[in-house]
Structure formats: structure tokens, C-alpha cells
Amino acid sequence: MGELTKGSKDLADGLGDGAHQIPDYTDQQRQARTDVMSDPVRLAKTVDNEVPNYGTGFAPFFLPLALWVGAMIAFMVLKPLNQRLLAGTAGAFRVTMAGWLPAMALGAAQVGVLLAVLRFALGLEAAHWAGVAGLLLLAVAAFLAIVQAVNALLGAPGRVVALALLMLQLTSAAGTYPIETSPGFFRTISPWLPMSWVVSALRRLISGGELTVVWQACGVLSAFLVLGLALTMFAVERSRTWSVKRLHPELAL
């Protein structure tokens, strides 16, 4: 009985000491701890080069899309190669330029209309308007050279190839979602297609940011421009030889 009495006293003393050690929180402290328990992880984020609306973020995707479609339409109206010069003694470069320059004039006019609509009708704000104009002119020059080369090399089926190139670029240009979310095939071909570079460069020129990608895009577009003109010159040299198949094609569009 003596041991039980002593044990009960020790237990009571221990419980009393423990009760005194329990913190006595205020209502504000209890609310703060309740918030921590209910939402233990919070995300702290910062936004670099914020755009004012959704349309501004989508502009870099739709601008090169419009220019590529314009290039396709240009060579539906114009012939990629001047047949009179082709049948004469004009050099391959002159024949190539005779087909490319009229289309380039239309492309430059298209760029002017696009910029006017974006700036004055839609009120788009850009960090570097001069850069946007220059990049779009270089882009339309490269697009026209590629479409001209495809049409000059393949003839009527070249229009289908130009459309197929458009579809591939739409799915690999990362215009709507980051390219990292796309299947592996599109991630692989993205750096090898011109529209991907135009989209990335326009984002920097419109919303601001590091311009290294812009200069890289200019280099890539210049390479595509030279490649397209070179392929057209090759098509000119190849077209100097006339055949029955050329005189009477199996397919005409």
C-alpha cells in the first residue's frame, strides 16, 4: 500500500509537470499552425517577361504560320521558274531570282500588313518592333526560297510537300505547349525546321528577354534561304534538259 501511494504521488507530480510544459497558444498562433498543417507546401514563383494577355503569347506562333501559308499561295499564283528565261540562255541565278523576287515583294507586303494590323488594329505591344520586322522579313525570304525550291524540283506534287512541311512545323514549333511535352519524334525534328526558330525568336522580341536565340534564328534562317535558292538553281540546271514527260506531264494541278 505504501508503494502504491508513493507511485500515485509520483505519477500525479509527473502529469502536473507535463501539463505545465504544454505551450499555451493564442488564437492567432493556433490559426497560423492550422494553416501550416492544412497547406504544408506553398509555391513561390516569379514571372519573367510577362505578357499582358493570351493573344500576345500566341502571336509568335501565328505570325510564321501566316507567312508560310502566304509563301504557298504566292507560288500558286506565280511560277517558281520563268519558263521563257529557262528556255533561253539566262544563268541559273538569274532564273532563280526572276521567280523569287516577285514572290518576295508579295511577302514583304504581307509582313507590312501583319505588322500594321498587330500594332494599330490589335494594339500589340512588343519590346523590339524593329527586330520583329527584320526577323519576319528574313523569315518570309527563307520560307519563299524553300517553297520555291520544292515546287521547282518536284513540280505540281511540290505543293503537297510544302503542305506536309507546314503540318510538321505546326506540331514541332512549340507554339502552344513547350516542346518537352511533345512526343520524341517532334522533339527531334524541331531544331531542323525553320518555324521553330522563328517562334522562339519572336517570343524574345515581343515579350523581352535574352536575344541570343534571336541571333541564332537569324543564322538558321539565312542558311535555309541560301539552301532554298541553291536547290532552285539546281532545279534550273536540271530543267535545261527537256523530255517527253515534261512536255506531257502525267499530273497537272
Residue, then its C-alpha position, 0 to 999 in steps of 0.5 A: m500500500g505504501e508503494l502504491t501511494k508513493g507511485s500515485k504521488d509520483l505519477a500525479d507530480g509527473l502529469g502536473d509537470g507535463a501539463h505545465q510544459i504544454p505551450d499555451y497558444t493564442d488564437q492567432q498562433r493556433q490559426a497560423r499552425t492550422d494553416v501550416m498543417s492544412d497547406p504544408v507546401r506553398l509555391a513561390k514563383t516569379v514571372d519573367n517577361e510577362v505578357p499582358n494577355y493570351g493573344t500576345g503569347f500566341a502571336p509568335f506562333f501565328l505570325p510564321l504560320a501566316l507567312w508560310v501559308g502566304a509563301m504557298i499561295a504566292f507560288m500558286v499564283l506565280k511560277p517558281l521558274n520563268q519558263r521563257l528565261l529557262a528556255g533561253t540562255a539566262g544563268a541559273f541565278r538569274v532564273t532563280m531570282a526572276g521567280w523569287l523576287p516577285a514572290m518576295a515583294l508579295g511577302a514583304a507586303q504581307v509582313g507590312v500588313l501583319l505588322a500594321v494590323l498587330r500594332f494599330a488594329l490589335g494594339l500589340e505591344a512588343a519590346h523590339w518592333a524593329g527586330v520583329a520586322g527584320l526577323l519576319l522579313l528574313a523569315v518570309a525570304a527563307f520560307l519563299a526560297i524553300v517553297q520555291a525550291v520544292n515546287a521547282l524540283l518536284g513540280a505540281p506534287g511540290r505543293v503537297v510537300a510544302l503542305a506536309l512541311l507546314m503540318l510538321q512545323l505546326t506540331s514541332a514549333a512549340g507554339t502552344y505547349p513547350i516542346e518537352t511535352s511533345p512526343g520524341f519524334f517532334r522533339t527531334i525534328s524541331p531544331w531542323l525546321p525553320m518555324s521553330w526558330v522563328v517562334s522562339a525568336l519572336r517570343r524574345l522580341i515581343s515579350g523581352g528577354e535574352l536575344t541570343v536565340v534571336w541571333q541564332a534564328c537569324g543564322v538558321l534562317s539565312a542558311f535555309l534561304v541560301l539552301g532554298l535558292a541553291l536547290t532552285m538553281f539546281a532545279v534550273e540546271r536540271s530543267r535545261t534538259w527537256s523530255v517527253k514527260r515534261l512536255h506531257p506531264e502525267l499530273a497537272l494541278 
